[in-house]
């Protein structure tokens, strides 16, 4: 049985040797190894072959007994033996040929946790290369760029929020998982009360909502512009994630920031999550990605984005087009 294991070891001589010795004692063979140095430790990715009958829990216990922390284990095939840079090049080829969408490509490349600064740098470079190739017309659009679970574009309305969305925002917040709420606020928030919901909707800056079937399923805020920059935050209900809602909200929020006079938009997220990179990449916006400690900072340029006339209105709510205007 083959397993792909990722773990953080203490950055001191002999740490990896201890793990290798424990594997040998249990007749577990190390077939592949990648090392990602970090500030507080070293993240190692290993491909292990275990004896028959081993389960995921057995592999995790073995690594933890050797001093491994933040252990992530998953069954794999021989494909996992391909080194990281080669995988990125193979996926880049598939994107250029139209066999894979850019956001799906990044989601697959960054599926392992904990993520490292090296992988974030690779993902940022990957996004820049594909963006440049796409601008030159060298990327073939995938035949089916939308997952089967994705709703038809017309089923979801992205518009500016108002007081009337207070109940909808509170209901959406209640449907979100604790993990989703924690990633958004950086702290646990048991419930969203009426006062805070109204402040989020009509406070300083601009708020946007994504509405499907009458329910609020996504929410974005655009902070007031300061020194040419506006900060954007997004929250999408769990069951609507990975369906393009976040990408649409980000596009609308970036356009709103451009209309407010911002030259750049800043979005922050936890460093261990690749969602922000895939989200920005799927939007087609120009972005720079930087890893700062435990935080991922994405800076998006508004250059080339201009105000777009209203396409249609539903109950007086403006639909915000999401297509970047060619420079």
N, C-alpha and C positions, 0 to 999 in steps of 0.2 A: 504494500500500500504506500502510495506517495502522498506526502503532506508538504504544503507550503507554510512555513512558520516565520513569523516576524516577532522579534522581541528586543527589548532594550537591556543592554548589559552595562555594568559599571565600566567606566573608562579607566581601566588599570591593567597592567600586564597580567596575563594568565586567565582573564575572565573567559575568553573564548575557549581556552584550553580545558577549563573545568567543564564546559558544556560538551566539548568533543569527547572528553573522558566518560562523562555520564552516558552519552549516546553509545559509545563503544561497549560499556558495561551492560547495556540493555539490547545489544545487537541491532542498534539503529544506525544505518549508514547515512552519512552526510554526502549528498550528491552535488549540491550546489550551494554557493555562499556569496552574498553581496553585503558589503559593509558600508553603512552611512554614518559618518562621524557627526556628532552633535556637541552642543555646549555642555549639557549635563550628563551625557552618556553616549553610548554607541548603539545605533539600531542595526541589528543583523537580520537579514532575510536568508533563510535556509530552506533547501529542498531535502527532505528526509525520506528514506525508505525504511519503514518499520516492519517488524515481523507480522505475519498474518494474525488477524484477530484484534489488532490494536484499534482503539477508538480515539476520537478527537480528544477526549478527556485524558487519555493515557499520555498522548504526546504533550499536551499542555502541562501535565503534572511533571513530566520528565524535564521540560525546559525550566519550569519554575524551581525545581529542586536544584538546578545548576545556577540559580541566582538570576534567572531571567525575569524581567518585569514587563508589564503591558503586553502580555503574550497574546498573539492572534494566530489561530491555526485553522487551516482549511484543506480539504482534500484537493488534489491537483493531478495533472497529467505531466508527461515529459515536456510539454510546452512550457512549463514553468522554469525549465532549465535555461531558456533563452534569456540572455542578460538584458537589463533595463534599456540601455540605448538602442539595442537592436530591435526590441519590441516597439519602441517609439517610431523607429524608421519604418518598420513593417506596417504599423497602423497609419502612418503618414501616407504611405503608398496607397493603402486602401481608401483613405479619404480623398486623395487626388483622383483616383479612378472612379469615385462615386459609389464605392461599395459600402461606405460607412459615413454617417453624419459626424461632423466635428465634435458635437457635444456628447454623442454616444461613444465616440472614440476616447475622449478624456475620461468619461465615467468608467470605462473598462480599464484604462491604464492606471487610474488612481483608486482602484477598488480595495487595495490592501491598507490596513491600518496597523500601527500608527504611521502616518505619512511623515516624510522627512523633508528637510530644507532642499536637499538635492532633487527630490521628486517634484517639489513645487517649482524649482528653477527649470527643470525639464519641461514641465507642463506649460509654464509661461513661454518658453522658447518655442515649443510646439505650436501654441496658439498664435504667436507672432508669425511663424513661417507659413502656417495655413492661411492666415489673414492676408499676407502679402501675395501668396499664390492665388487666392480667391480674387483679389483686386485685379490681378493680371489676367483673369479669365482662365486659369489653368486648373481649376478644381471643377470636376464634373458633379453636379447636384445629384444626390442619391435618388433612386427611383421612388423609394418610400422613406421619406425623411421624418415621418411622424409615427410614433409607436401606436400599436393597435388600441391601447387604452386611452390614447389622447382624444379629447373631445374635438368636434368640428370647431373651427375658429369662431364661427358665428354664435356658438353656444355660450361663449364666455365674453362678457362685456367688461372692458377696462375703462374706468371713468374717474372723474374727480369725486371725492367723498363729500358728504354733507352730514348735518345733524341727523337726517333721516336714516343714516346707516348705523346709528349707535347700537340698536338692538342686534343688528346683523353682525357687527364686529364682535360684540360680547358673546354671541352664540358661536361664532367661528372660533374665538379664543377658547371657549369651553370644549370644543371638539378637538383641539390640538393636543398632542401628547406632551407629557412633561419635558421630554428631550427637545422637542421642537420649540417649546416656550423658552426653555433654558438657553438654547443656542441663540434665540432672538434677543433676549433681554440680558443675557449673561448672568442671570440669577433666577431662582425659582419664583414663580408668581402664580399662586394658587387660583386666583380669579381676577378678572378684569372688572372693576367696579364702574358704575355709571359716570362718575366724575372723570376718571382717567380715560375712559373710552371717548368721551366728548372732547377732552383736551387733545387726544391723539388725532381726532378727526378734523377739528377746526382750530387747532392751536397755531403756533407760528409755523410758517412754511406751508406746504401743500400736502394733502393726503390723497391717495388713490385707492380704489378698491377694485377687485375683480369679482364679478357677480355671475353665478351660474344657477339657472333655475330659480332665481329670486333669492338665493343665499349668497352671502359674502363668503368667498373661499380664499381670497388673497388680499393683502393689504401692504401698501408702501407709503413711506413718508419721505418728503424732500425738505430738508432743513433750509432755512434762509441762507442766501449766498453770503459768504464771508471771504474776503481776499480772493475773489474769483472762483471759490470752490463751494460746492453744496454737498452735504452728506446725505446718503440715501440708505434706508433700511427696508428690508422686505420680510414678510411673514406669509407663508402659504400653508393652508390646512394640509395635514398629512396625506389624506387620500387624494389630494389634487397635486401633490408634488410629482416631479418628473413628467409632467404633462404639458409643459410649456407656459404655465401660468406665471412662474417667476420671471421667465425670460420676457414675457409681454409686459409685466409690471416694471421691470428694469428699463425696458425700452421707453415706456411712457414716462417714467420718472426722470430718465436722462433727458428726454425731450423737454419736459417741464422745466428742469434745471437750466437748460440752454435758453429757454424763453425768459427765465428769470435773470439771465445775464451771467450764468456760471460758465467758466471755461473748462472746468473739470468737475467730475463727480467722484466722490469717495465712498466706497462701500467696505465695511469691515466684517470679519467673520472669524470663527475659531480656526486655528492653524491646522487642526487635525481633520478638518472636513474639506474634501475637494469640491463640494457643491458650488461654491462661489466661482471657482475657475470655470467649471462646466457651464454654469449659468451665464457668465459673461461671454464666454466663447460662443455659446449658442445664439446669443443676441446679435452677433456680428459687429459689435461696437469695438472701437479701438481702446485697448486697456493695457495697463502696466500692473503686474502683480508683484507684491513684495511681502516677504515673510519677516515679521517683526516680533520676535519672542514667541509668545503663544497666540499671536494675532496675525491673521492674513489681511493685508490691506490692498484693495483693488482701486486703482485710479483710472477713471474712464474719461477720455477726451470728448468734448461736445462738438468739436470741429466738424463741420459738414452737416450738422443737424439744424434744421430750420423749422419755424412754425408751419404746421400743416393745417389746411382748412378742415373744418368739421366734416366727417363723412356722413354721419347720421346721428340722430338723437333718439334715446329711449326714455320716455317719461322725463324729458327735459335734460337728460344727462348726456354730456358730450362723450362720444367715442373718440379715444385718442389713438391715431394711427401710429404704428410701431415701425415703419420702414425708415431706415436712415436715408437721408437725402444724399445722393452722390455729390462729392466735393467738386 
